[in-house]
Amino acid sequence: MANTIQPFDPRGSLQTNFPIILERNGPISQTIPILLYHSVSDQFDQRYGRWCVTPRRFEEQMSALAEGGFHAISISDLAQKLAVGLPVPDRCVAVTFDDGLKDFQSGALPVLTKFGFAATLYVVAGSVGKTSGWLAALGEDRRPMLQPEDMLELLDAGIEIGAHSMTHPELDILDRKAACEEIRTSRIVLEDALSAPVQSFAYPFGYASTTTRALVRKAGFRSAVVVRHALSSPDEDLFGLSRLIVTEQLSGSDLLELIHGKGAKPPAIQHKIKTDIWRLVRRVRRLHRDGFSAGSRSESKDLGRMV
């Protein structure tokens, strides 16, 4: 395969846009900071504070990146390079947003446009044009979501649209059929709305397992992102790319320190052990919440199996 690839086009053909390569073809020499945001707004419930950055702070953070000589690329552009073993340019960063909230358009897009930064926006497909019902526990269940026409405008502005499931469940504790439906349908729904490829996926809550990663591959995605609050490692699975959580508390200089490795570590085995234990706890909670229905009793037989 030639080591020349075309940049990812958010409005490209549904048939051909990204070579179907699911494993890397060679070593990559450096780590890549992939930033994770959710909301950019001045109005938010305090319980949601960790996931919301004010427009003023967001502009400060993006300004620091620009002044530091960084440029931003989409996740699919990054994944293309990683897939074929091409080096990622120095001072490269990926900016991502989860959920598909309406305030991306008003709070984040003007800043990204000002600095010429690309970004990838992961949308909860079943909530397009509605509100963020899954955020009820954080007092933000009425936060408006993007409309279909908003997403089309974002594509025209060069923003990549990715999928974030249909209803924002904890995919790794769903049964295989339900998880497959959440993943597969989200891509179909978004591609139908956009008439454009949807090639990257973000796991809701950052929860991924061997099974969910395999389902995302099978659904036709080319990459997927988790959380981990870590720099993306050169040897990471393209369906488990790590991201750094960016908060309101981070000044521009703090962000530069973070992406240079201060306070962020590459994924380690200790993280996997903690993840497996927490997944087991969440499964047990789900079984109790569902009252051990017939389906839940069957699922309980597999509680000791880490996937």
C-alpha positions in Angstrom: 0.0 0.0 0.0 1.4 3.4 -0.9 2.2 5.7 2.0 0.1 8.5 0.5 -3.4 9.1 1.7 -5.9 11.8 1.2 -7.2 13.8 4.2 -10.5 12.7 5.6 -13.4 14.6 4.0 -16.4 14.9 6.4 -18.7 15.2 3.5 -17.1 12.5 1.4 -18.8 9.5 -0.3 -20.5 6.9 1.8 -18.9 4.3 -0.5 -15.2 5.4 -0.4 -13.5 7.7 1.9 -11.3 5.7 4.2 -9.3 2.6 3.4 -10.6 -0.4 5.3 -7.6 -1.1 7.5 -8.3 -2.3 11.0 -4.8 -2.8 12.3 -1.7 -0.6 12.2 0.8 -1.3 9.5 3.9 -0.1 11.3 5.3 1.7 14.4 4.4 5.3 15.3 7.1 7.2 17.1 5.2 9.5 19.4 2.2 9.8 21.6 -0.8 11.9 20.5 -2.9 14.1 22.8 -6.6 13.5 22.1 -8.7 16.0 24.0 -12.1 15.3 25.4 -14.8 17.9 25.8 -18.6 17.7 26.2 -20.2 21.1 26.6 -19.0 24.7 26.1 -21.5 26.9 27.9 -21.8 29.5 30.7 -24.9 27.9 32.0 -24.7 24.5 33.7 -25.7 22.6 36.9 -22.8 22.4 39.3 -23.1 18.6 39.3 -22.2 18.7 35.6 -19.3 21.1 36.2 -16.6 18.6 35.3 -18.0 18.1 31.8 -18.6 21.8 31.0 -16.1 24.4 29.9 -17.1 28.1 29.5 -16.6 29.7 26.1 -14.0 32.1 27.6 -11.9 29.2 29.0 -12.3 27.1 25.8 -10.9 30.0 23.8 -8.0 30.4 26.2 -7.2 26.7 25.8 -7.4 26.8 22.0 -5.4 30.0 21.9 -2.6 28.3 24.0 -2.5 25.4 21.5 -2.3 27.8 18.6 0.4 29.9 20.2 2.3 26.7 21.0 2.4 25.8 17.3 -0.1 23.0 17.6 -2.6 22.1 14.8 -5.7 20.0 15.2 -6.8 17.1 13.0 -9.9 14.9 13.0 -9.9 11.4 14.6 -10.4 9.9 11.1 -7.4 11.8 9.8 -5.4 10.5 12.7 -6.6 7.0 12.4 -5.7 6.9 8.7 -2.1 7.8 9.4 -1.9 5.3 12.3 -3.5 2.6 10.2 -0.8 2.7 7.5 2.1 3.5 9.7 2.6 7.1 8.6 4.2 9.4 11.2 1.9 11.9 12.8 3.2 15.5 12.4 4.8 17.1 15.4 2.6 19.3 17.6 -0.5 17.6 16.4 -3.6 17.3 18.6 -7.1 15.9 18.1 -10.0 17.8 19.7 -13.1 15.7 20.4 -16.6 16.4 21.8 -19.0 13.8 23.1 -22.8 13.8 23.0 -23.8 16.3 20.2 -25.1 19.1 22.4 -26.5 22.2 20.7 -24.0 24.4 22.5 -21.2 23.0 20.4 -22.5 25.1 17.5 -22.7 28.3 19.6 -19.9 27.9 22.1 -17.2 25.7 20.4 -17.4 26.1 16.7 -16.7 29.9 16.5 -13.5 29.3 18.5 -12.4 26.3 16.5 -13.0 28.3 13.3 -11.0 31.3 14.6 -7.9 29.1 15.1 -8.5 26.9 12.1 -8.8 23.8 14.2 -10.6 20.6 13.0 -12.6 18.6 15.5 -14.6 15.4 15.8 -18.1 15.5 17.4 -19.6 12.2 18.6 -23.4 12.4 18.5 -26.0 10.3 20.5 -28.0 9.4 17.4 -31.3 8.7 19.1 -31.4 12.1 20.8 -30.8 14.3 17.7 -33.3 17.2 17.9 -34.3 16.3 21.4 -32.6 16.8 24.8 -29.9 15.0 26.9 -32.1 12.7 28.9 -29.3 10.5 30.1 -27.9 13.4 32.1 -30.8 13.5 34.5 -28.7 12.5 37.5 -26.5 15.6 36.8 -29.4 18.0 36.5 -28.9 18.4 32.7 -31.5 16.2 31.1 -33.1 19.2 29.3 -29.9 20.4 27.6 -30.8 20.8 23.9 -29.2 18.6 21.3 -28.2 19.5 17.8 -30.8 19.4 15.0 -30.2 17.4 11.8 -29.7 20.7 9.9 -27.2 21.8 12.5 -25.1 18.7 11.8 -25.1 19.4 8.1 -23.8 22.9 8.8 -21.1 21.5 10.9 -20.0 19.1 8.1 -19.8 22.1 5.8 -17.5 23.8 8.4 -15.2 20.8 8.3 -16.3 19.1 11.6 -16.2 15.4 11.5 -19.4 13.7 12.9 -18.9 10.4 14.7 -21.4 8.1 16.5 -21.9 7.9 20.3 -24.6 5.1 20.3 -28.3 5.5 20.1 -29.3 6.1 23.7 -26.0 6.5 25.6 -26.0 3.3 27.6 -23.2 1.4 29.3 -22.5 -0.7 26.3 -20.0 -3.1 28.1 -22.7 -4.4 30.4 -25.5 -4.8 27.8 -26.1 -8.2 26.3 -24.4 -8.7 22.9 -27.5 -8.2 20.9 -28.5 -5.0 22.6 -25.0 -3.6 22.3 -24.8 -4.5 18.7 -28.1 -2.7 18.0 -27.0 0.5 19.8 -23.7 0.6 17.8 -24.9 -0.5 14.4 -28.1 1.6 14.4 -26.3 4.8 15.5 -24.1 4.7 12.4 -27.1 4.0 10.1 -29.2 6.8 11.5 -26.5 9.4 11.3 -25.4 8.4 7.8 -29.0 8.6 6.7 -29.3 12.1 8.2 -26.0 13.4 6.8 -25.5 11.5 3.5 -21.9 11.3 4.6 -19.6 8.7 6.2 -19.7 8.1 9.9 -16.4 6.3 10.5 -15.5 6.9 14.2 -17.2 5.8 17.4 -17.0 7.0 21.0 -18.0 4.6 23.8 -20.6 6.1 26.1 -19.1 6.9 29.5 -15.8 5.7 28.0 -16.7 2.1 28.8 -15.4 -0.4 26.3 -14.6 -4.1 26.4 -13.2 -6.7 24.1 -16.7 -7.5 23.0 -17.8 -3.9 22.4 -14.7 -3.1 20.5 -15.3 -6.1 18.2 -18.9 -5.0 17.7 -17.7 -1.5 16.7 -15.4 -3.0 14.1 -18.1 -5.3 12.8 -20.5 -2.3 12.4 -18.1 -0.8 9.9 -16.4 1.9 11.9 -12.7 2.5 11.3 -11.7 3.8 14.8 -13.1 4.4 18.3 -12.1 6.4 21.3 -12.3 5.8 25.1 -11.4 8.1 28.0 -8.6 6.8 30.3 -7.3 10.4 30.9 -4.1 9.4 29.1 -2.1 10.3 26.1 -2.8 8.0 23.1 -0.1 5.4 23.0 1.8 4.4 19.9 0.7 0.7 20.3 -2.9 1.3 21.1 -5.7 -0.5 19.3 -7.4 1.8 16.8 -10.7 0.9 18.5 -9.4 2.0 21.9 -7.7 5.4 21.5 -7.2 7.1 24.8 -8.3 10.7 25.5 -7.5 13.4 28.0 -10.4 15.0 29.9 -10.2 18.8 29.6 -12.0 20.8 32.4 -12.8 24.4 33.2 -10.0 24.3 35.9 -7.3 23.9 33.2 -5.8 27.2 32.1 -4.2 27.4 28.7 -0.7 26.8 30.2 -2.1 23.9 32.3 -3.4 22.3 29.1 0.0 22.6 27.5 1.6 20.9 30.5 -1.1 18.2 30.3 -0.5 17.3 26.7 3.2 17.3 27.3 2.6 14.5 29.8 2.3 16.2 33.1 -0.6 14.5 34.9 -1.3 12.1 32.0 0.1 8.6 31.6 0.0 6.1 28.8 -2.5 3.2 29.5 -1.1 0.5 31.8 -2.1 -2.9 33.0 -3.3 -1.4 36.4 -5.9 0.5 34.5 -7.3 -2.7 32.9 -7.6 -4.4 36.2 -9.5 -1.5 37.7 -11.7 -1.3 34.6 -12.6 -5.0 34.9 -13.5 -4.7 38.5 -15.6 -1.7 38.0 -17.4 -3.4 35.1 -18.3 -6.3 37.4 -19.7 -3.9 40.0 -21.8 -2.1 37.3 -23.1 -5.4 36.1 -24.2 -6.4 39.6 -25.9 -3.0 40.1 -27.7 -3.4 36.8 -29.0 -6.9 37.7 -30.3 -5.5 41.0 -31.9 -2.5 39.3 -33.6 -4.8 36.8 -34.9 -7.0 39.6 -33.2 -10.1 38.3 -35.6 -10.6 35.4 -35.5 -13.8 33.4 -32.9 -12.3 31.0 -30.9 -10.9 33.9 -30.8 -14.3 35.7 -29.3 -15.8 32.5 -26.8 -13.0 32.3 -25.8 -13.4 36.0 -24.2 -16.7 35.0 -21.5 -14.8 33.2 -20.7 -12.2 35.9 -17.3 -13.7 36.5 -16.3 -13.5 32.8 -14.4 -10.4 32.0 -14.8 -9.3 28.4 
